[in-house]
Amino acid sequence: MTMTDPAAAGDTAADVSVTGELEALEALLPEVLAAYDLGARPEVSLLNLSENATYRVDDPASGRRFALRLHRPGYHGPAEIHGELAWVAALRADGVVRTPPVIPNRAGEVLTTVRPPGVGDRQAVLFAWVDGRPPEPDDTAELVASFATLGDIAGRMQLHARGWGRPPGFARFEWSLPTTIGPDGRWGDWRSGLAWALAGGGDARPSRAGAPAAERELMTRAAVTVEGLVDQFGAGPDRYGLIHADMRLANLMVTADDAITVIDFDDCGFSWYLFDLAAALSFIEHHPAMPDLVAAWLAAYRRHVPLTADDVAMVSTFVLLRRLQLTAWLGTHPHADAVDDVTAFAHASLDLADRYLTGTLLPKGIA
């Protein structure tokens, strides 16, 4: 095995933490790779480090290429990973969307478990490599058209999930109010994330109440409003079910002949169906064309799944719910490069919260 070194880390606490995590993961790779038929000297390079670590694996002798995902301890249990892979396979087998096939290990299993001492079990999944690139719209018109594609795919996948006979023991977590914006959310507490971003990010570690009072009060009022409206909206079977939950342009791979493969189902779980729209807008909720993006997504989605006026009235609420969740995520992922300027992101989030509270986040009759 040969390992391509990740980008050189700096000397911040976040950099040191990431470097240590990567070194620990690299120590596991020989055992993980040995579980698969990958040739005598597979070459490995890091693609992404977020909730999990994803690597590209090349077998120079055969020209084969794969994507290896090493799961973070405690984020998903084996049953939840099996649940994800079952839906991925069903979507492909039923002709709903293209998804990357899973490559079984030498024992014929889709999930490989290694047990490093003192760390806890680490799960790994090997996927067939997907050629292509995420869509990169050149202008606003192309971006709007891309959001129609996202809405179409989300509608087809959700329609499949509603009628799919899940295998026995199927398990996935929920993206509920407590797990998205609660103080013990899966990605952290938005209050801490906001305080961290307003303090400039990096090694700043203010308390969860460390944001300036005016900014903290504004975002708290918005969060309380979101919670109340979502509670009132409810989680009936026509509003809440299995979704991708990270259906962004970054998770579509488009080939030269315009074939689209949907990737990265790691966050799929049970949530409000319109949360897929909010996820599509991740990190660009403040884009000037956001109303047009929403309208394009909804129009394409409705070709597969009907929406009521009450559903559409909740779009702004789910958009802000996601923005709060992402604020929490930034605070617990200080090494991430999802945004160029975390402080500017925080101020844009405050502007979104103000527009949400005044009813001007989206124009009336958006759909």
C-alpha positions in Angstrom: 0.0 0.0 0.0 1.2 3.5 -0.7 -0.5 6.5 0.9 -0.7 10.0 -0.6 0.0 12.5 2.1 -2.9 15.0 2.8 -2.3 18.7 2.5 0.2 19.9 5.0 -1.5 21.0 8.2 -0.8 24.3 9.9 -0.3 24.7 13.6 -3.7 25.5 14.9 -5.4 23.2 17.4 -7.9 22.1 14.7 -5.0 21.3 12.4 -3.2 19.2 15.1 -6.5 17.4 15.8 -7.0 16.6 12.2 -3.4 15.5 11.7 -3.7 13.1 14.7 -7.0 11.7 13.3 -5.5 11.1 9.9 -2.5 9.3 11.4 -4.8 7.0 13.4 -6.8 6.3 10.3 -3.7 5.6 8.2 -2.6 3.0 10.7 -5.9 1.1 10.2 -5.7 1.1 6.4 -3.5 -2.0 5.9 -6.0 -4.1 7.8 -9.0 -2.7 6.0 -7.5 -3.0 2.6 -6.4 -6.6 3.2 -10.0 -7.5 3.6 -10.6 -6.8 -0.1 -9.2 -8.1 -3.4 -7.4 -4.9 -4.3 -4.2 -6.3 -5.9 -0.7 -6.6 -4.4 0.0 -2.9 -3.9 -3.1 -0.7 -3.8 -2.4 3.1 -3.8 -4.5 5.2 -1.5 -5.2 8.9 -1.4 -7.5 10.9 0.9 -10.5 12.5 -0.8 -12.4 13.9 2.1 -12.6 14.1 5.9 -15.9 15.0 7.4 -18.2 12.7 9.4 -16.1 9.9 7.9 -12.9 9.6 6.0 -13.2 8.8 2.3 -10.2 7.5 0.2 -9.6 6.8 -3.4 -8.0 3.3 -3.9 -6.2 2.4 -7.1 -4.9 -1.0 -8.2 -2.2 -0.1 -10.7 -1.9 -3.6 -12.0 -5.5 -3.9 -13.1 -6.4 -0.2 -13.5 -9.3 -0.7 -11.1 -10.4 2.2 -8.9 -12.6 2.3 -5.8 -13.9 4.6 -3.1 -13.3 3.5 0.5 -15.3 5.0 3.4 -14.0 4.6 6.9 -16.8 5.4 9.4 -16.3 7.6 12.4 -16.8 5.6 15.7 -20.3 6.2 17.2 -21.8 8.1 14.3 -23.5 5.0 12.8 -23.9 1.5 14.1 -23.6 -1.5 11.8 -27.4 -1.9 11.5 -27.7 1.8 10.3 -24.9 1.3 7.7 -26.6 -1.8 6.4 -29.9 0.2 6.2 -28.2 2.8 4.1 -26.6 0.3 1.8 -29.9 -1.6 1.4 -31.7 1.6 0.2 -28.8 2.5 -2.1 -29.0 -1.0 -3.7 -32.8 -0.9 -4.0 -32.8 2.5 -5.7 -30.4 1.2 -8.3 -32.1 -2.2 -8.7 -35.5 -0.6 -9.2 -34.2 1.9 -11.8 -35.0 5.0 -9.8 -31.5 6.6 -9.9 -28.0 5.4 -10.5 -26.0 4.7 -7.3 -22.5 3.4 -6.7 -22.4 -0.4 -6.2 -20.9 -1.8 -3.0 -17.9 -4.1 -3.4 -18.1 -7.0 -1.0 -15.0 -8.0 1.0 -13.2 -11.4 0.7 -15.8 -12.9 3.0 -18.6 -11.7 0.8 -19.8 -9.1 3.2 -20.6 -5.4 2.4 -19.4 -4.2 5.8 -15.9 -4.6 7.1 -15.1 -4.1 10.8 -11.7 -3.6 12.3 -11.1 -3.4 16.0 -8.1 -1.3 16.9 -7.2 -1.5 20.6 -8.6 1.3 22.7 -10.6 3.0 19.9 -13.7 0.9 19.4 -14.9 -0.8 16.2 -14.4 1.0 12.9 -16.6 0.1 10.0 -15.5 0.3 6.4 -17.4 0.1 3.1 -15.9 -0.1 -0.4 -17.7 1.4 -3.3 -17.2 1.0 -7.1 -15.6 4.2 -8.4 -18.0 6.7 -10.1 -16.5 8.7 -12.9 -17.7 12.2 -13.4 -17.9 15.5 -11.7 -20.5 17.4 -9.7 -22.4 20.0 -11.7 -20.6 23.4 -11.9 -23.2 25.9 -13.1 -21.6 28.8 -15.0 -24.4 31.3 -14.3 -27.6 31.8 -12.4 -29.7 30.2 -15.2 -27.7 27.0 -15.1 -27.9 27.0 -11.3 -31.7 27.2 -11.4 -31.8 24.4 -14.0 -29.6 22.3 -11.7 -32.0 22.8 -8.8 -34.8 21.5 -11.0 -32.6 18.3 -11.4 -32.2 18.1 -7.7 -36.0 18.4 -7.1 -36.7 15.8 -9.7 -34.3 13.3 -8.2 -35.5 14.0 -4.7 -39.1 13.4 -5.8 -38.3 10.1 -7.4 -36.3 8.9 -4.5 -38.9 9.9 -1.9 -41.7 8.3 -3.9 -39.6 5.1 -4.0 -39.0 5.2 -0.2 -42.7 5.6 0.5 -43.5 2.4 -1.2 -40.3 0.4 -0.6 -40.6 -2.8 1.5 -37.7 -2.2 3.9 -35.7 -5.4 4.8 -36.2 -6.8 8.3 -34.1 -5.0 10.9 -33.8 -1.8 8.7 -32.5 1.1 10.8 -31.6 4.7 10.2 -31.5 7.6 12.6 -33.9 10.6 12.6 -33.2 14.2 11.6 -35.7 15.6 14.2 -35.7 18.9 16.0 -33.5 17.6 18.9 -31.0 16.0 16.5 -30.7 19.0 14.2 -30.9 22.1 16.4 -31.2 20.8 19.9 -28.4 21.5 22.4 -27.2 17.9 21.9 -27.6 17.8 18.2 -25.7 15.2 16.1 -23.6 18.0 14.6 -23.3 20.1 17.8 -25.1 23.1 19.2 -25.8 26.0 16.8 -25.4 28.4 19.7 -21.8 27.4 20.1 -21.3 27.4 16.4 -22.6 30.9 16.1 -20.4 32.2 18.9 -17.4 30.5 17.4 -18.0 31.9 13.9 -18.6 35.5 15.2 -15.4 35.2 17.1 -13.5 34.5 13.9 -13.4 30.8 13.9 -10.1 29.0 14.1 -9.0 28.2 17.7 -11.7 30.4 19.2 -13.7 28.5 21.7 -16.3 30.8 23.3 -19.1 29.3 25.4 -22.4 28.5 23.8 -23.7 31.8 25.2 -20.6 33.7 23.9 -22.2 35.4 20.9 -23.0 39.1 21.4 -26.3 39.6 23.1 -28.2 41.1 20.2 -27.0 38.5 17.7 -27.8 35.7 20.2 -31.2 37.0 20.9 -32.1 37.4 17.2 -31.1 33.8 16.3 -32.8 32.4 19.4 -36.1 34.0 18.5 -35.7 32.5 15.0 -34.9 29.1 16.4 -37.9 29.2 18.8 -40.2 30.2 15.9 -38.8 27.3 13.8 -39.3 24.8 16.6 -42.9 26.0 17.2 -43.9 25.8 13.6 -42.3 22.5 13.0 -44.0 21.0 16.1 -47.3 22.3 14.8 -46.6 20.9 11.3 -46.1 17.5 12.7 -44.5 14.3 11.4 -47.3 12.4 9.7 -46.5 9.8 7.0 -47.4 12.3 4.3 -44.8 14.8 5.6 -42.1 12.7 7.2 -40.1 9.7 6.0 -36.9 8.3 4.6 -34.9 10.9 2.7 -31.3 11.4 1.4 -30.9 14.5 3.7 -27.8 15.8 1.9 -29.1 16.1 -1.7 -26.8 18.9 -2.9 -25.1 19.4 -6.3 -21.9 18.2 -4.7 -23.5 14.8 -4.3 -24.3 14.3 -7.9 -21.7 12.9 -10.2 -22.3 13.7 -13.9 -20.4 11.9 -16.7 -19.5 13.2 -20.1 -22.7 11.8 -21.6 -24.8 13.6 -18.8 -25.6 10.4 -16.9 -26.1 11.3 -13.2 -25.1 9.1 -10.2 -26.3 10.0 -6.7 -23.6 9.6 -4.0 -23.1 10.0 -0.3 -26.1 8.5 1.4 -24.3 8.6 4.8 -26.8 11.1 6.2 -29.9 9.5 4.8 -32.5 9.0 7.5 -36.0 9.8 8.6 -37.0 13.5 8.5 -39.5 15.9 6.9 -39.6 15.4 3.1 -39.1 19.1 2.5 -35.8 18.9 4.5 -34.3 17.6 1.2 -35.0 21.0 -0.3 -33.4 22.7 2.6 -30.4 20.4 2.3 -30.1 21.3 -1.4 -29.6 24.9 -0.4 -26.8 24.1 2.1 -24.4 27.0 2.5 -26.0 29.1 -0.2 -29.3 30.0 1.5 -28.3 33.6 1.2 -27.8 33.4 -2.6 -29.7 36.2 -4.4 -31.4 33.7 -6.6 -32.6 31.6 -3.7 -36.3 32.2 -4.5 -35.8 31.0 -8.1 -33.8 27.9 -6.8 -36.7 27.0 -4.5 -39.3 27.5 -7.2 -37.4 25.3 -9.7 -36.9 22.5 -7.1 -40.5 22.5 -6.1 -41.8 22.5 -9.6 -39.7 19.4 -10.5 -40.5 17.7 -7.2 -44.2 18.1 -7.6 -44.2 16.0 -10.8 -43.7 13.1 -8.5 -45.0 14.1 -5.1 -48.0 16.4 -4.5 -47.7 19.3 -2.0 -50.4 21.2 -0.1 -50.4 24.9 0.6 -49.5 24.0 4.2 -46.4 22.1 2.9 -45.2 25.0 0.8 -45.8 27.5 3.6 -43.2 25.6 5.6 -40.3 25.9 3.1 -38.8 29.0 4.8 -38.9 27.3 8.1 -37.0 24.2 6.9 -34.5 26.5 5.1 -33.7 28.2 8.4 -33.7 24.9 10.3 -31.0 23.7 8.0 -29.0 26.9 8.3 -29.1 26.6 12.1 -27.9 23.0 11.7 -25.1 24.0 9.5 -24.0 26.7 12.0 -23.7 23.9 14.5 -21.7 21.8 12.0 -19.2 24.5 11.3 -18.5 24.9 15.0 -17.7 21.2 15.4 -15.8 21.0 12.1 -13.3 23.9 12.4 -11.0 22.2 9.8 -13.7 22.2 7.2 -13.5 24.4 4.0 -17.2 24.5 3.3 -17.2 28.3 3.5 -14.5 30.8 2.8 -15.2 33.1 5.7 -17.1 31.7 8.7 -17.7 35.2 10.2 -19.3 36.4 7.0 -21.4 33.2 7.0 -22.5 33.9 10.5 -23.6 37.5 9.6 -25.4 36.2 6.5 -27.2 33.7 8.8 -28.3 36.5 11.1 -29.6 38.3 8.1 -31.5 35.2 7.0 -33.0 34.9 10.5 -34.1 38.5 10.5 -35.8 38.1 7.1 -37.4 34.9 8.3 -38.9 36.5 11.3 -40.2 39.4 9.2 -41.7 37.0 6.6 -39.5 38.2 3.8 -37.1 35.2 3.4 -39.1 34.0 0.4 -41.7 35.9 -1.6 -45.4 35.0 -1.1 -46.7 32.4 -3.5 -43.2 31.1 -4.2 -44.6 27.9 -5.7 
